[in-house]
Amino acid sequence: MKKMLALIIGLVMLAMVPQAYADNSSSAIAGVQVTVLPNIAINSLSPFVALNAIQKGPFSAQFLWNVQANVQKVYFMLEASNLFKGDDPSASYVIALDNTKPVDLIAANANASPQAHGNILAWDGIGTPIPGNPIPYPTAKTETAAWESSIAGDFSQNVTTTVYYKGPALELPQGDYSGKVRLTTFVVPPAPASTTP
């Protein structure tokens, strides 16, 4: 009986020993995924525009920008200030921005969306002041409208904007008059401002 019990215990213990397999190789598969987020950058290629001397009457200024985005549709909004004598936004002598004439915006390889009314941005109210030293420049802003690139997959190209000024009706005091222009780009249009108090 003792021999039989020892044999049974031996067999149970043998069954508990893991079996060795003679596999020569093995493999498993894992997946990987990454998300490329939309992104955009803009650079002014004409950080300072010096126009010819003026006496009276309207004139315009052209600004060149480079936009690099990994999306095909880009939204634009421009802000601009008046031109102030001595580069001083508190000066009494001013050459006014002409907000009756929309801003022309031409992209090298893109078409304006229908809401842009044919490569223009209409003026649309008061903008955010542009920092100055020490006084910020008050601005007017345009609507926000989209341009779609003809280059598959991205919007990487130069953009030209033309801003119009009324010019003095009468001669102003001699001197330099200057202001600021800011072009803002979006990959997603900004939400409209809330009208609720």
SVG drawing of the C-alpha trace seen along z (x, -y; Angstrom):
<svg xmlns="http://www.w3.org/2000/svg" viewBox="-27 -121 42 123">
<polyline fill="none" stroke="black" stroke-width="0.4" points="0.0,0.0 2.9,-2.4 4.5,-1.5 1.2,-2.2 0.8,-5.6 4.4,-6.5 3.8,-5.7 0.7,-7.8 2.4,-10.8 5.4,-10.3 3.0,-10.4 1.2,-13.5 4.5,-15.3 5.7,-14.3 2.4,-15.7 3.1,-19.0 6.6,-19.5 6.2,-21.8 6.9,-20.2 9.8,-21.5 9.0,-22.3 11.6,-22.4 10.3,-25.4 13.0,-27.1 11.3,-30.4 8.3,-32.5 6.8,-35.9 4.1,-38.3 2.7,-41.4 2.0,-44.9 0.5,-48.0 1.6,-51.6 -0.3,-54.8 0.5,-58.5 -1.6,-61.5 -0.2,-64.5 -2.0,-67.6 -2.8,-70.5 -0.3,-73.3 0.5,-76.7 3.3,-79.3 3.4,-82.8 6.4,-85.0 6.6,-88.6 8.8,-88.8 8.4,-92.6 8.7,-93.6 9.1,-97.3 7.6,-98.9 9.0,-102.4 6.7,-104.1 7.5,-107.1 7.0,-110.6 3.4,-111.8 1.7,-115.2 -2.0,-114.6 -4.5,-112.0 -5.0,-108.2 -2.3,-105.6 -1.7,-101.9 1.0,-99.7 1.8,-96.1 3.0,-93.5 4.5,-90.1 4.0,-87.1 5.0,-83.4 2.5,-80.9 3.5,-77.3 0.6,-74.9 0.0,-71.2 -3.6,-71.7 -5.0,-72.9 -7.5,-75.4 -6.3,-78.4 -8.3,-81.3 -7.0,-84.9 -7.8,-88.0 -5.9,-91.3 -5.6,-94.2 -4.1,-97.6 -3.6,-100.9 -3.7,-104.5 -0.3,-106.1 0.9,-108.4 3.4,-111.3 6.6,-110.4 5.5,-106.7 3.5,-107.9 -0.1,-106.6 -1.0,-109.5 0.0,-112.1 -2.6,-114.6 -1.4,-114.3 -2.7,-111.1 -3.0,-109.6 -6.2,-107.5 -6.6,-103.9 -9.2,-103.7 -11.7,-101.1 -14.1,-101.8 -11.7,-99.8 -11.2,-96.1 -7.8,-94.5 -6.7,-92.7 -5.2,-89.3 -3.5,-87.3 -2.0,-83.8 0.5,-82.4 -1.2,-79.0 -4.7,-79.3 -8.2,-80.4 -10.4,-82.4 -13.5,-80.8 -16.8,-82.3 -17.2,-84.1 -14.0,-86.1 -15.9,-87.9 -13.0,-87.5 -9.6,-87.8 -10.6,-90.5 -11.1,-90.9 -13.8,-93.4 -13.3,-95.6 -15.3,-94.3 -14.8,-96.5 -12.3,-97.2 -9.2,-95.0 -6.8,-94.1 -4.2,-96.8 -0.7,-96.0 2.0,-96.5 4.1,-99.7 6.8,-101.4 5.4,-102.5 1.8,-103.0 0.0,-100.3 -1.4,-101.0 -5.2,-100.9 -6.4,-98.8 -9.3,-98.0 -9.9,-94.4 -11.2,-92.6 -13.6,-89.6 -12.0,-86.1 -12.2,-84.2 -10.6,-81.1 -8.3,-80.4 -7.7,-76.9 -4.4,-75.8 -4.0,-74.1 -1.0,-72.2 -2.2,-68.8 -2.1,-68.3 -0.7,-71.7 -0.7,-75.5 2.9,-76.5 3.3,-79.7 3.6,-83.4 0.7,-85.7 0.5,-89.4 -1.9,-91.9 -2.6,-95.4 -3.9,-97.9 -5.3,-101.3 -4.9,-104.7 -7.0,-107.8 -4.1,-110.2 -4.4,-113.8 -7.0,-116.0 -4.8,-119.0 -1.0,-119.0 0.1,-117.7 3.2,-118.8 6.4,-117.4 7.7,-114.3 7.5,-110.5 4.1,-108.9 4.0,-105.2 1.8,-102.4 1.4,-98.6 -0.2,-95.8 -0.8,-92.2 -2.0,-89.2 -3.3,-86.3 -3.8,-82.9 -6.0,-80.0 -6.2,-76.3 -9.7,-76.3 -11.9,-79.4 -12.2,-81.2 -15.6,-80.9 -17.8,-83.9 -17.9,-86.4 -20.8,-85.7 -23.6,-88.3 -25.0,-87.2 -24.3,-89.6"/>
</svg>
